[in-house]
Amino acid sequence: MKESREMPSSQEDQSQFVKNSVLYKEFLAERAEILKHKWIESEKAGKDIGFEKALLDWIVKHRSNWREKRMREAKTDVK
């Protein structure tokens, strides 16, 4: 019996729904910012600081301002 590697259409639909959701897009945008922060801080430190340290540092130092900016931009885009 051949095993199918394709997802059934209902799972494909759910997967596409998730990928198109605002929440998922925000997650991806936030993750990209954290990875950029990780790269910058690792360069400054002269070594890889790791994702967890970068995540915590970014949350403390940048998350609030980043979210506010995203919300302002979203409101401007809607008009």
Backbone as numpy.savetxt, mean C-alpha at the origin, in Angstrom:
# Nx Ny Nz CAx CAy CAz Cx Cy Cz
-6.60 -37.41 -13.34 -7.44 -36.23 -13.34 -6.55 -34.99 -13.34
-6.79 -34.09 -14.25 -5.98 -32.88 -14.38 -6.46 -31.81 -13.40
-5.51 -31.25 -12.66 -5.85 -30.21 -11.70 -5.91 -28.86 -12.41
-6.98 -28.14 -12.19 -7.13 -26.82 -12.81 -6.47 -25.77 -11.94
-5.65 -24.94 -12.55 -4.99 -23.87 -11.81 -5.75 -22.55 -11.93
-6.80 -22.55 -12.73 -7.60 -21.35 -12.87 -8.62 -21.27 -11.74
-8.86 -20.03 -11.29 -9.85 -19.85 -10.24 -11.24 -19.89 -10.86
-12.20 -20.43 -10.14 -13.57 -20.36 -10.62 -13.97 -18.90 -10.79
-14.92 -18.65 -11.67 -15.28 -17.27 -11.99 -15.70 -16.48 -10.77
-16.37 -17.09 -9.81 -16.79 -16.35 -8.62 -15.57 -15.88 -7.82
-14.54 -16.70 -7.74 -13.31 -16.28 -7.06 -12.59 -15.21 -7.87
-12.62 -15.35 -9.18 -12.02 -14.33 -10.04 -12.74 -13.01 -9.86
-14.06 -13.05 -9.80 -14.84 -11.84 -9.59 -14.50 -11.19 -8.26
-14.40 -12.01 -7.22 -14.06 -11.48 -5.90 -12.66 -10.89 -5.90
-11.73 -11.56 -6.55 -10.36 -11.07 -6.63 -10.31 -9.74 -7.36
-11.04 -9.63 -8.46 -11.08 -8.38 -9.22 -11.75 -7.29 -8.41
-12.80 -7.63 -7.67 -13.48 -6.66 -6.81 -12.52 -6.10 -5.77
-11.75 -6.98 -5.15 -10.78 -6.55 -4.15 -9.74 -5.63 -4.78
-9.21 -6.02 -5.92 -8.18 -5.22 -6.58 -8.70 -3.85 -7.01
-9.98 -3.74 -7.28 -10.57 -2.47 -7.68 -11.10 -1.66 -6.50
-11.09 -2.23 -5.32 -11.67 -1.54 -4.17 -10.79 -0.38 -3.72
-11.42 0.64 -3.20 -10.71 1.82 -2.70 -9.79 1.42 -1.55
-10.26 0.56 -0.68 -9.47 0.13 0.46 -8.16 -0.53 0.01
-8.25 -1.41 -0.98 -7.06 -2.10 -1.47 -6.11 -1.11 -2.14
-6.66 -0.17 -2.90 -5.82 0.84 -3.54 -5.11 1.71 -2.50
-5.80 2.04 -1.43 -5.17 2.81 -0.35 -4.07 2.01 0.32
-4.33 0.72 0.52 -3.32 -0.16 1.10 -2.06 -0.17 0.23
-2.25 -0.32 -1.08 -1.10 -0.35 -1.99 -0.35 0.98 -1.99
-1.07 2.08 -1.95 -0.43 3.40 -1.94 0.36 3.59 -0.64
-0.22 3.18 0.48 0.46 3.30 1.76 1.70 2.41 1.81
1.56 1.20 1.31 2.69 0.27 1.27 3.84 0.84 0.43
3.49 1.47 -0.69 4.52 2.07 -1.55 5.26 3.18 -0.80
4.53 3.97 -0.03 5.16 5.04 0.76 6.09 4.47 1.83
5.66 3.39 2.46 6.48 2.75 3.49 7.76 2.20 2.86
7.64 1.56 1.71 8.82 1.02 1.03 9.77 2.14 0.59
9.21 3.27 0.16 10.05 4.41 -0.20 10.78 4.94 1.04
10.05 5.02 2.15 10.64 5.47 3.41 11.74 4.50 3.85
11.48 3.21 3.70 12.47 2.18 4.05 13.75 2.38 3.25
13.60 2.63 1.95 14.76 2.83 1.09 15.55 4.07 1.53
14.86 5.18 1.75 15.52 6.43 2.15 16.25 6.26 3.48
15.57 5.70 4.46 16.18 5.54 5.79 17.30 4.51 5.77
17.18 3.49 4.94 18.26 2.50 4.81 19.49 3.15 4.19
19.28 4.01 3.20 20.40 4.73 2.59 21.10 5.61 3.63
20.32 6.29 4.43 20.89 7.16 5.49 21.69 6.34 6.49
21.16 5.17 6.85 21.81 4.32 7.85 22.97 3.52 7.27
23.05 3.43 5.95 24.10 2.65 5.33 23.86 1.15 5.41
22.64 0.76 5.74 22.26 -0.66 5.81 20.75 -0.77 5.75
20.27 -1.95 5.44 18.83 -2.20 5.37 18.25 -2.14 6.78
17.29 -1.24 6.99 16.70 -1.11 8.33 15.57 -2.10 8.56
15.09 -2.73 7.49 14.01 -3.71 7.61 12.64 -3.06 7.50
11.69 -3.86 7.05 10.34 -3.35 6.82 9.66 -2.93 8.11
9.78 -3.73 9.16 9.07 -3.43 10.41 9.51 -2.10 11.00
10.82 -1.87 11.03 11.32 -0.60 11.57 10.86 0.56 10.70
10.93 0.38 9.38 10.48 1.43 8.47 8.99 1.70 8.65
8.21 0.66 8.79 6.77 0.78 8.99 6.47 1.60 10.24
7.05 1.20 11.35 6.78 1.90 12.61 7.25 3.35 12.55
8.42 3.59 11.97 8.95 4.94 11.86 8.05 5.79 10.97
7.61 5.23 9.85 6.74 5.96 8.93 5.40 6.29 9.57
4.84 5.34 10.30 3.56 5.57 10.98 3.69 6.74 11.96
4.73 6.73 12.76 4.93 7.78 13.77 5.20 9.13 13.12
6.04 9.16 12.09 6.50 10.43 11.54 5.68 10.97 10.37
5.05 10.10 9.59 4.50 10.57 8.32 3.05 10.20 8.03
2.51 9.19 8.66 1.20 8.66 8.25 0.08 9.70 8.32
0.00 10.44 9.40 -1.08 11.41 9.55 -1.07 12.44 8.44
0.09 13.02 8.18 0.19 14.03 7.12 -0.09 13.42 5.75
0.40 12.20 5.53 0.17 11.53 4.25 -1.32 11.31 4.03
-2.02 10.85 5.06 -3.46 10.60 4.93 -4.22 11.90 4.69
-3.87 12.95 5.41 -4.53 14.23 5.21 -4.35 14.72 3.78
-3.13 14.60 3.27 -2.85 15.01 1.89 -3.67 14.18 0.91
-3.76 12.88 1.12 -4.54 12.00 0.24 -6.01 12.40 0.26
-6.53 12.72 1.43 -7.94 13.11 1.54 -8.19 14.43 0.80
-7.27 15.39 0.96 -7.40 16.67 0.25 -7.37 16.45 -1.25
-6.46 15.61 -1.71 -6.35 15.32 -3.14 -7.60 14.62 -3.66
-8.15 13.72 -2.86 -9.36 13.00 -3.27 -10.53 13.96 -3.41
-10.65 14.91 -2.50 -11.72 15.90 -2.57 -11.56 16.79 -3.79
-10.32 17.15 -4.11 -10.05 17.98 -5.28 -10.38 17.23 -6.57
-10.09 15.94 -6.60 -10.35 15.12 -7.78 -11.85 14.94 -8.04
-12.64 14.95 -6.98 -14.08 14.73 -7.10 -14.77 15.94 -7.73
-14.27 17.12 -7.46 -14.92 18.36 -7.94 -14.83 18.50 -9.41
